[in-house]
Amino acid sequence: MFYYVLKYVLLGPLLRLVFRPRIEGLEHVPATGAAIVAGNHLSFSDHFLMPAILKRRITFLAKKEYFTGPGIRGRLTAAFFRSAGQIPVDRTGKEAGQAAIREGLGVLSKDELLGIYPEGTRSHDGRLYKGKVGVAVMALKAGVPVIPCAMIGTFEAQPPGKVIPNIHPVKIRFGKPLDFSRYDGMENEKAILRAITDEIMYAILSLSEQEYVDQYAAVVKAEEEAAAKAAKAEKERRFPRLPIS
């Protein structure tokens, strides 16, 4: 019940006012039956904009950190995500991927829409990164279509680290459903899973027109942070601060 109060009374009208979303290809989202909506992930606001404009309810696999934050803000965020029907997923450890797949298949088994970001994390620089194969595993095991989706403008509206979004128009594009039934029974074939995931990411890329990076976003971000830390340490070594007498 709270999901629909958020969508139609509390949050939905506010999101439409702030972001003024333009929608393209909404007819590609099936009116009934299970399906996966796979999109790019540019902003925290992506979690709310897509549900606000879809006629059907959609459930996202959200990172566990959204449900375990400290303080009043953390509790409010956790309550919000739970009330909106989002599912916490632990992204650490060997079993993390399998747990996410189990949760996703549970949603699809109820003939519902599952929202997923194949990149696995938000883009820190607005580019589109290599997708993880979990989306392919779920599509094959559940035997459902994948609808590619592109969020355009949300990075400018609310880039990483910005709490209060800018008033900026966004566009949400849905592509034609991708059917992978030709690969039935091949969910354990690594090459097949990679090919399916790459096809999904190419469809998202065609809709979003982003720059593509054939590496995982988390790896690139970690490398950039490590390089920045090393550069800072080198600068401090070469130009040490003089003690204040």
Secondary structure, 3 states (H helix, E strand, C coil): CHHHHHHHHHCHHHHHHHHCCEEECHHHCCCCCCEEEEECCCCCCHHHHHHHHCCCCEEEEEEHHHHCCCHHHHHHHHHHHHHCCCEEECCCCCCHHHHHHHHHHHHHCCCCEEEECCCCCCCCCCCEECCCCHHHHHHHHHCCCEEEEEEECHHHHCCCCCCCCCCCCCEEEECCCECCHHHCCCCCCHHHHHHHHHHHHHHHHHHHCCCEECCCHHHHHHHHHHHHHHHHHHHHHHCCCCCCC
